[in-house]
């Protein structure tokens, strides 16, 4: 019997037996540990912050919903952070609060809970009550605004996996058949291929990498980017724990990730001959699950992203420095701020160089 690797959710590493199938999936950027699914599923790895525990309990009792489910929705959406979202994708409203309420769900939840929209945005108790009221009337499968059926199903799986604050190492396994060989059409060997129709042909070479935050959770992010109605995309999305990367657009193609033309004044007056070039032509875009307003980014997510950027820059011949690896908000400052003020740029670029063996 052979074992296929998976990089576990948060810090747990797991491998799953493939029923005797002969699989030659490569071991990429993680260690292998042969543990059973039942062992993985029973491993408690997350502790809830006590700040919101009583608020979850009270809101669940008030609206007749499961406190464990309410907590796990919040974990999946924000990792229990009070976020002040920003618009990252045209047509997708910003998310607010520990429950990441946005758009009509924010409006409806506030109305059903009898709180103002402002309170539902910025007050933790009101935000959780609005979500509980919405969950009571919609149920879990309709709580999310994800339109893509695969993404909606994965959101439900993620929430159910997090029930009781036990987060098993099944995040990567849920996305695809764990015994299937890796896709041959990805540029990054360990990525899952989730093709987006939102791309076209490049007219220039690739010279930069753009770093984004999704302003939302991983599943909702890639689901929006593969939805034809969104008219946006990125080449890659990295999940919160760094256990999974989705590739949505091949690097040779032009993703629709940044609505700006190049302006060298925003990039230390570097390469001014490219001024006026639409930046999608010359860049590869990487979205990161999370929010520009969050306090910090998980080391495991930064590590996976750095491994990805190392791989991209090696293949594409892109220098590994702050002139060529830049933020969305830096190059589109009029209406974007991501990845935000707490993205650790010096540490991140040092990670990239270290993975690539640069001196």
RAFENCOR-V516327 format. One line per field, one symbol per residue. phi: phi as a letter, one per 40 degrees, with the letter a starting at -180 (. if undefined). burial: # if it has 9 or more other C-alpha atoms within 8 Angstrom, else .. A space follows every 10 residues. Layout:
phi = ???
burial = ???
//
This chain:
phi = .bbbcacccg bcbabbccfg ccbbdccbfa cbbcbccccc ccccbbbccc dbdccccccc ccbgbccccc cccccccbfg bccbcbcbbd gbccbbgccf cafccccccc cccgbccccc cbbccccccc cccccccbgc cbccccccdc ccccdccccc ccdggbbccb dccccadcbc ccccbccbdc cccbcbccaa ccbbccbabb bbbcficdcc cccccccdcc fbaacbbbcc cgcabbbbbc ccbccbbaca ccbcccbffc fcccdgcccc cbbbbbcbdh bccccabddc cccccccccd ccccccgccc accbbbcdcc cbccabbccg cbccdccccc cdccccgcc
burial = .######### .#######.. ..#.#.#... .#..##...# #.#.#..... ..#.###.## #.#.#.#### ########.# .#######.. ..######## ###.###### ###.#.#.## ####.##### ######.##. #.#..###.. ########## ###.###### ####...... .#...#.#.. ###..#.##. .#...##### ########## ########.# ########## ########## ..#####.#. ####..#... ...##..### ########## ####..#..# ########## ####...#.# ...####### ###..##### .#.....##. ######...
//
